[in-house]
Amino acid sequence: MNLRYLLDTSVVSAPISKRPSPEIDERLEADGQQCAIAAPVWTELTYGCHRLPRGKRRSALETYLQDVVLASFPVLAYDEAAARWHGVERARLEGLGKPAPYVDSQIAAIAHVNELILVTFNDADFRQFQGLRVVSWR
């Protein structure tokens, strides 16, 4: 498998949003085989789904997560290399007075140590990380 991109929660959620973007669907269709998600993204997705009351919306999300997300994208672990980079980078940013959200830092670390381009709609949240390649598919 030749991975190139790590998808942030915002991108993975886009196809099931209230206003799905045809451009994102096309991009995922074209480049989906080169994409993965980070374990913390999987956490955010499942957490968001299971916070919903049981019903049609939750059922549709559960199906999407299982049949589309897990079937399409490998989930990359937050491992020792990512933890090391994460710790060093968080300390650097705090020293600059720019503390980063913990989960965003984990996602950035997984992208960085796996040499992947992070795809997000919230690129401003990730641009502060040193050596991280970030793009927006909007």
Backbone bond lengths (Angstrom), bond angles and torsions (degrees), N, CA, C in turn:
res aa  C-N    CA-C-N  psi(-1)  N-CA   C-N-CA  omega(-1)  CA-C   N-CA-C  phi
1 M - - - 1.446 - - 1.527 108.36 -
2 N 1.317 116.02 130.39 1.454 121.63 -178.42 1.524 108.95 -106.37
3 L 1.338 116.83 91.23 1.457 121.11 -178.33 1.523 110.33 -82.54
4 R 1.324 114.66 142.16 1.459 120.86 178.02 1.529 111.98 -127.84
5 Y 1.339 116.81 -30.56 1.451 121.92 -172.58 1.534 111.81 -124.03
6 L 1.337 114.70 146.28 1.461 121.89 169.84 1.525 106.06 -116.43
7 L 1.312 116.45 120.74 1.460 121.55 -175.53 1.525 111.22 -88.64
8 D 1.316 115.75 131.96 1.457 121.93 174.26 1.528 108.97 -80.07
9 T 1.303 115.87 164.73 1.463 122.22 -179.32 1.525 111.58 -55.09
10 S 1.318 117.07 -39.50 1.467 120.54 -178.06 1.525 111.77 -59.54
11 V 1.315 117.25 -36.67 1.467 121.39 -178.36 1.529 110.72 -76.98
12 V 1.326 116.42 -42.52 1.468 120.21 -179.46 1.525 110.58 -65.73
13 S 1.323 116.68 -32.21 1.464 121.38 -179.51 1.521 113.39 -79.28
14 A 1.306 117.63 -19.54 1.467 121.63 -173.64 1.534 114.20 -55.50
15 P 1.338 119.95 -44.02 1.468 118.49 -178.00 1.528 114.64 -63.59
16 I 1.326 117.96 -19.43 1.465 119.91 -179.17 1.526 112.32 -112.03
17 S 1.326 115.98 13.67 1.462 119.51 178.39 1.526 109.94 -73.57
18 K 1.318 116.00 170.06 1.468 120.14 179.88 1.525 111.62 -65.13
19 R 1.345 116.11 -26.75 1.466 121.20 176.63 1.524 109.13 -127.62
20 P 1.328 117.47 78.93 1.470 119.77 -179.20 1.531 111.09 -62.59
21 S 1.305 114.84 147.63 1.456 121.10 -179.46 1.527 109.50 -100.73
22 P 1.326 117.46 120.01 1.467 119.75 177.51 1.529 111.92 -59.32
23 E 1.347 116.64 -33.32 1.461 120.43 179.65 1.529 111.47 -63.72
24 I 1.321 116.51 -40.40 1.466 119.96 179.20 1.519 109.85 -68.46
25 D 1.311 117.15 -42.46 1.467 120.17 177.14 1.527 110.70 -58.19
26 E 1.327 116.65 -43.13 1.468 120.92 179.16 1.527 110.84 -64.79
27 R 1.313 116.49 -41.54 1.472 120.24 -179.27 1.527 110.70 -66.20
28 L 1.336 116.42 -42.69 1.460 119.54 177.89 1.528 111.04 -64.88
29 E 1.310 116.16 -36.99 1.468 120.22 176.98 1.529 110.20 -64.13
30 A 1.325 116.39 -43.67 1.466 120.98 -177.01 1.525 112.77 -72.85
31 D 1.341 117.29 -41.40 1.467 121.16 -171.95 1.525 113.99 -113.21
32 G 1.314 117.92 4.87 1.464 121.68 -174.80 1.513 114.54 -56.52
33 Q 1.322 118.26 -31.97 1.463 120.86 -179.06 1.522 112.41 -70.21
34 Q 1.327 116.70 -14.20 1.463 121.90 179.11 1.530 111.71 -102.26
35 C 1.331 116.53 10.49 1.466 121.26 -173.50 1.521 112.47 -110.89
36 A 1.320 114.42 151.51 1.458 123.07 173.18 1.525 107.09 -139.50
37 I 1.321 115.54 170.35 1.460 120.64 171.30 1.528 107.97 -124.00
38 A 1.315 115.69 157.81 1.454 121.78 178.24 1.527 109.70 -89.97
39 A 1.321 116.52 150.50 1.466 120.58 178.05 1.533 111.77 -52.06
40 P 1.348 120.34 -41.62 1.468 118.49 177.95 1.532 113.62 -64.68
41 V 1.330 118.08 -28.04 1.466 120.77 174.52 1.522 109.03 -67.24
42 W 1.325 116.57 -43.19 1.463 120.15 177.41 1.530 109.93 -59.98
43 T 1.329 116.95 -39.78 1.464 120.84 176.70 1.523 110.28 -60.38
44 E 1.326 117.80 -48.37 1.466 120.98 -179.04 1.529 111.46 -61.06
45 L 1.325 116.32 -40.94 1.463 120.17 -179.71 1.525 112.00 -65.78
46 T 1.326 116.74 -47.44 1.466 119.15 -178.67 1.524 111.42 -69.79
47 Y 1.316 116.97 -37.04 1.466 121.20 176.95 1.532 109.84 -60.77
48 G 1.323 116.50 -49.59 1.463 120.22 179.45 1.515 112.54 -59.14
49 C 1.303 116.12 -40.91 1.461 121.18 179.57 1.526 111.33 -65.19
50 H 1.312 116.67 -47.30 1.467 120.26 -174.53 1.519 113.69 -78.52
51 R 1.312 117.56 -6.74 1.462 121.01 172.16 1.519 110.73 -78.78
52 L 1.321 116.32 -20.95 1.463 120.37 -179.51 1.524 110.86 -74.04
53 P 1.321 116.91 147.64 1.470 118.64 174.18 1.528 109.66 -67.65
54 R 1.296 116.44 152.28 1.462 120.09 177.59 1.530 109.29 -59.53
55 G 1.322 114.68 136.96 1.458 119.81 -178.35 1.513 110.02 164.32
56 K 1.336 115.75 -168.89 1.462 121.39 -176.32 1.533 112.34 -60.93
57 R 1.324 117.02 -45.29 1.466 119.92 -176.88 1.524 110.79 -63.15
58 R 1.331 115.61 -47.93 1.472 118.76 -179.73 1.525 110.73 -63.63
59 S 1.301 117.35 -41.83 1.459 121.40 179.54 1.536 110.75 -61.29
60 A 1.322 116.23 -42.65 1.471 120.33 178.45 1.528 110.37 -64.01
61 L 1.329 117.50 -40.99 1.460 121.20 178.43 1.528 111.46 -65.60
62 E 1.317 116.72 -42.60 1.470 120.16 178.50 1.521 110.39 -60.30
63 T 1.323 116.81 -42.50 1.466 121.25 177.98 1.520 110.80 -64.13
64 Y 1.325 117.18 -44.66 1.467 121.59 178.35 1.528 110.77 -59.60
65 L 1.318 116.73 -46.85 1.465 120.06 -178.34 1.525 111.50 -62.38
66 Q 1.299 116.88 -44.01 1.461 121.07 -177.27 1.530 112.46 -75.52
67 D 1.325 115.87 -50.19 1.464 120.64 -171.11 1.526 114.54 -85.51
68 V 1.308 116.91 -22.20 1.463 119.52 -179.31 1.533 111.00 -110.36
69 V 1.333 116.44 -58.83 1.467 119.29 -173.70 1.526 111.00 -64.70
70 L 1.313 117.87 -57.78 1.467 119.63 -178.00 1.523 112.58 -66.37
71 A 1.322 116.63 -31.52 1.463 119.90 179.06 1.527 112.32 -74.26
72 S 1.341 116.87 -21.71 1.464 120.73 -174.48 1.521 115.17 -102.97
73 F 1.332 116.13 -32.87 1.464 119.63 -170.07 1.518 112.28 -125.97
74 P 1.333 117.79 126.82 1.457 118.63 172.98 1.533 109.31 -66.07
75 V 1.332 115.53 148.52 1.462 121.61 177.76 1.527 107.23 -101.19
76 L 1.323 115.69 117.15 1.467 120.82 -178.22 1.524 110.37 -89.75
77 A 1.311 115.49 135.42 1.458 122.30 -175.13 1.523 112.53 -76.59
78 Y 1.316 113.57 154.33 1.461 122.03 169.04 1.517 105.13 -89.54
79 D 1.333 115.74 97.95 1.464 120.95 -172.37 1.528 111.38 -105.83
80 E 1.317 115.69 -171.26 1.467 121.26 -177.25 1.526 112.29 -60.32
81 A 1.322 117.92 -41.70 1.469 121.01 179.94 1.529 110.49 -64.81
82 A 1.316 116.83 -43.04 1.462 120.49 178.19 1.533 110.28 -65.71
83 A 1.321 117.09 -40.67 1.461 120.70 179.72 1.533 111.08 -62.47
84 R 1.317 116.94 -40.63 1.469 120.65 178.63 1.528 110.30 -63.62
85 W 1.337 116.92 -51.75 1.466 120.41 -179.93 1.524 110.16 -59.08
86 H 1.320 116.15 -43.03 1.463 122.69 179.67 1.524 110.80 -57.34
87 G 1.322 117.19 -48.76 1.459 121.20 -179.10 1.522 112.53 -62.16
88 V 1.312 116.36 -45.46 1.471 121.26 179.97 1.532 110.12 -64.31
89 E 1.312 116.58 -45.61 1.464 120.82 -176.81 1.529 111.88 -68.98
90 R 1.316 118.07 -40.45 1.476 120.24 176.65 1.520 110.81 -62.08
91 A 1.338 117.40 -40.99 1.463 120.95 178.71 1.529 110.16 -64.05
92 R 1.341 117.27 -41.64 1.461 121.27 178.99 1.522 110.77 -61.15
93 L 1.333 115.96 -46.85 1.462 120.17 -178.54 1.532 111.78 -66.42
94 E 1.321 117.31 -41.09 1.466 119.67 176.96 1.517 110.71 -62.30
95 G 1.336 117.05 -37.86 1.461 121.15 177.26 1.522 112.78 -62.91
96 L 1.327 116.03 -26.47 1.466 121.71 176.90 1.523 112.08 -89.01
97 G 1.340 116.34 0.00 1.464 120.35 -177.32 1.514 113.12 76.94
98 K 1.343 117.14 22.94 1.473 122.47 -178.20 1.530 110.13 -125.82
99 P 1.314 118.21 63.52 1.467 118.33 -178.89 1.534 110.85 -61.16
100 A 1.320 115.43 141.28 1.467 121.30 -177.57 1.523 109.76 -105.77
101 P 1.322 117.17 147.36 1.461 119.55 175.18 1.535 110.27 -58.13
102 Y 1.308 115.55 141.24 1.465 121.74 -174.43 1.533 112.48 -58.17
103 V 1.324 117.03 -50.39 1.471 119.72 -176.56 1.528 110.82 -66.50
104 D 1.330 117.67 -40.84 1.468 119.46 176.69 1.527 110.07 -59.88
105 S 1.331 116.30 -38.65 1.468 120.32 178.40 1.520 111.22 -64.33
106 Q 1.324 116.91 -39.99 1.470 120.02 177.53 1.531 111.12 -63.51
107 I 1.310 116.44 -44.85 1.468 121.10 179.64 1.528 109.84 -62.11
108 A 1.326 116.20 -44.78 1.468 120.95 177.67 1.524 110.74 -59.43
109 A 1.324 116.49 -42.83 1.472 120.86 -179.40 1.523 111.37 -62.19
110 I 1.315 116.52 -43.70 1.470 120.50 -179.56 1.532 109.93 -64.18
111 A 1.325 117.09 -41.80 1.469 120.33 176.98 1.526 110.19 -62.67
112 H 1.317 116.59 -47.05 1.468 120.69 -176.03 1.525 112.03 -62.93
113 V 1.327 118.22 -51.17 1.469 119.69 -175.19 1.528 112.30 -69.97
114 N 1.325 117.35 -21.20 1.460 120.64 176.67 1.530 112.08 -95.37
115 E 1.341 115.56 5.34 1.461 122.43 178.31 1.524 112.36 54.83
116 L 1.343 115.22 45.06 1.454 122.08 179.98 1.520 110.31 -110.81
117 I 1.313 115.66 155.08 1.456 122.42 174.63 1.529 107.06 -86.37
118 L 1.316 117.09 126.02 1.460 121.43 179.02 1.524 108.97 -82.32
119 V 1.321 116.20 124.07 1.461 122.23 179.11 1.516 107.46 -105.11
120 T 1.328 115.95 122.56 1.457 121.54 -177.15 1.511 110.19 -150.21
121 F 1.325 116.74 159.95 1.462 121.19 170.63 1.529 109.42 -92.96
122 N 1.312 116.45 -10.23 1.464 122.48 -177.61 1.529 109.53 -110.14
123 D 1.331 116.55 54.24 1.459 119.54 -173.50 1.524 113.07 -61.35
124 A 1.331 118.89 -27.51 1.467 120.25 177.72 1.534 111.20 -62.54
125 D 1.336 117.55 -28.93 1.468 121.62 179.41 1.527 112.06 -70.18
126 F 1.314 117.23 -18.86 1.466 120.67 -173.79 1.526 114.29 -116.22
127 R 1.310 118.54 -11.59 1.463 121.45 -176.13 1.532 113.17 -65.01
128 Q 1.320 117.83 -21.83 1.468 120.78 -177.41 1.526 113.27 -75.45
129 F 1.326 117.67 -13.80 1.462 120.29 -178.05 1.525 110.23 -78.67
130 Q 1.310 115.09 128.49 1.460 121.96 -176.06 1.534 110.92 -71.27
131 G 1.328 115.46 129.80 1.463 120.24 175.37 1.521 114.74 77.15
132 L 1.330 117.67 7.96 1.460 121.20 -179.45 1.527 108.77 -95.25
133 R 1.324 115.64 129.23 1.469 120.48 175.80 1.519 108.41 -91.11
134 V 1.336 115.36 125.65 1.461 121.75 -174.89 1.524 108.88 -129.86
135 V 1.343 116.63 136.64 1.461 121.78 172.98 1.518 109.15 -135.99
136 S 1.302 114.22 157.71 1.464 121.73 173.22 1.524 107.70 -115.52
137 W 1.304 116.43 133.62 1.467 120.02 178.28 1.528 111.43 -94.60
138 R 1.293 117.97 16.02 1.474 120.82 177.91 1.493 110.23 -79.17
